[in-house]
């Protein structure tokens, strides 16, 4: 049953704007990051031991991870619920007598998959465009993969929160507005000790080099991510079960 529901959710993404956003967001973030890196090249590469790829990544951290990526998480959550909110889609879906928690988890897995594809696109565009424009030094593949994966993991609690909001509000505008409003201060919050508690700042912290992150304990940071993820899903599923979607 669950696999059928999941398959239906993936089928809805065909010819959807979702896949455009998966590529467009990383392209914008990488372009802005590399442009700023080369404008301030002498500052970033002032020390003999600096690696160009890691220095340029600090600009990805600034332009992409605190704003573009969290906003995309909210947009994905809103869009995967938009079909059901329009034209009585929830009633049609739930008339099939499928468990509501399975519908909820299918949408969550779809969002997680879209975010993973977004991070993969980010890495491909970063390395591809960086190689074309001539970022110096050897590519630290393991480190860059680590940043991308950790950013994806840190975005899962945010995806859970946004899915809970998107299933509750009937419409696209309000969940998106809430997400943008809470994303805007993330770059400021991330530079404080409170940043690790703020889901919209967590992707930026996870994608930051250790010497530029205010996180004192990575174990505590990822414990918080797990707890927020579990709590958001618990509240989201509980609300979805009780919600009148007819």
N, C-alpha and C positions, 0 to 999 in steps of 0.2 A: 504493500500500500504506500509506504513512505517513498519508495523509489519512484513510483508512478507520479506522486505529487511533485517530487523533485524534478522529474523529467518534464512535467507540465510547466513548472516555473522556468526552467531553462529554455523551453520552447518559446515562451513569451518574450524572451530577449532577442529573438531573431528580428532583424531589420529594426532594431531599437536604437535610440539615442545613447543607450548605456555604453555600447561599445565605442562610440565616438568619444565619449568622455574618458574611457579607459586609456585612450591614446592621447587625447588632446591635453588633459591635465599635466601628464609628465612632460610633454613637449614644451608647454609654456614654462613649467618650472625649471627644466634643464636649460632652456634658452636664456631665461633671465639669470640663472645662476652662473652659467659660463660667460655670459656677457659681462657681468659684474666682476667675475674673477679676472678676466683679461684687462678690463679697465683699470683695476687696482693690482695688476700683476706684480709690480715691484714690492708692494706691501705684503702680499701673500707669500711671495717667494724670497723674502729678505734673508732667511737663514739658509746656510748651505745644505742642511739636511732635510729641507722641506720637500715633501712629495706633492707634485702638482695635483694629482688626482684626489688626494685627501684634502688639500687646501681648497680646491674647487668644490668638493663635497660640502664644505661648511656653508657654501652659498646655496646649495640644494636644501640644506637644513633650514636656511632662513627663508627662501622663496617658496619652497614646496611643502615641507612637512608641517609648518604651523598653520597654514591657511588653505592651500589648494587641496591637500590630501584629506584633512578633516571635513572640508566642504563636500568633497566628492563622496565621502562616506555617507553624509546626510542625503545627498542627491540620489545615490543608489538606493538607500532605504525608502525614500519617498517614491521613487519611480517603480520599484518592485511592488508597491502597494497601490499605485495609481490606477491600474487596470481594474482592481476590485472595488475601488472607491467610485468608479464611474459606471453608471448604468446598472447598478445592482449586482456587481460582480461577486461581492462577498456572498450574497444569497445563492447565486448559482453555484459557487464553489462549495459552500458548506451544505448545500442540498444533496451533495453526493455522499453525505454521512461520513465524511472523513474526520478523524480526530483533529481538533483545533490546534493542539500542540504540535502535531506533525506538519500542518500548514505553516505554522510559525517558524519551526526549525528549518523547513525547506527554504523559506525566504531568507532566513539568517545565513544558511549555507551558500545561497546564491550571492548574497552581499559579500560574504567572506571570499568567495571565488573571484568576484569582480575586483575586490581590493587586492587580492593576490596578483591578478593579471595587471592591475595598475602598477604595482610595485615592480613586476617583471618588465613592463614597458618602460618604467623609469630607468631601470638599470640598463636596458638595451639602448635607449636613447642617450643616456649619459655617456656610456662607453663609446657608442657609435659617433655621436656628435663631438665628443671630446677628442676622439682619435682624428677626426677630420680637421678640427681647428687647431690641433697640436698641443694638447695638454701634455706637459713633460713628465718624464720618469715612467717607471714600469707600473702597470695597472695592478693594484692590490686586490685581486679578485676575491680572496677570502673575506677581506674586510668589507668590501662593498656588498657582497652577498649577505654578510652578517647584518649590515645596516638595513638592507631592504627587508630581510625576514623579520628582524626585530621591530621595524616600523609597522609591518603587517600585523604582527601579534599585538602591538600596542593599540592598533586601530580597532581591534575586535570589540573591546568594551564600548567604544564610541558607536560602532555599528549596532550593537545591541540596544543602546540607549535610543538611537535614532529610529530603529525599527519599532520599539515600543511606542515612541511618539507618533510615528507614521501610521501605525495600525489604529491608534486612538483617534487621531484627527482625520476627518473625512475631507481630504483635499491635499494639494501639493504645496501650497504657499506657506501655511503656518509651520509645518515641520522644517521646511527649508529656511524660513526666516529665523526660527529659533537656533538652528544649526549655525547659520552665518553670524548671528549676534554673539553666540558663545565661542565661535572660532576666532573672532577678531582680537580678543585680548590674549590669545594663547601664547603669542611670542613673548609678551611681557610676563605672563604668569610662569612660563617655562624657565625663566631666568631667576626664579625665586625657589625657596625650599618647598613652597606649596605646589609647585608645578607637577610633582609626581602624583598628587591627589586629583589633578584636573584632567579628565579624560580627553579634552580637546588639545591639551599640551603634551600628553603622553607620547604620541607618535614622534613629535619633534625630539623629545628627550631620548627616546629609544634609538633614533637615527643619528644622534650626536656622538662625536668622538668622546672618549672618556675624559680627556683633559679639558673639554669645553662644557661638560654637563655638571649641573649642581647636585646630581644624585649622589648621595653618600653610600647607599647600599643598594646594589642591583637586585639582591634577593628580596628586599623590602619592596622595591619598585615593581617587580613582576608578581609578587604576592598581591599587591594592590590591584594590579591589572586583572588577575584571576578573580579576586573578590568582586570587583566592579562588574566584570563580565557575568559572573554567576548571579549577582544581585539584580542586574538589569534584565537578564533573561527571566528570572523568577517573577519579577514585577510585571514584565511585559506579557508573559504567558498568562499569568493570573488575570491581568486586565483584559486580555484578548478573550479568555474563556467566558468572562462575565459580560462582555460587551455585546450590545444589541446591534448586530450588523445586517439586520433584515431590511 
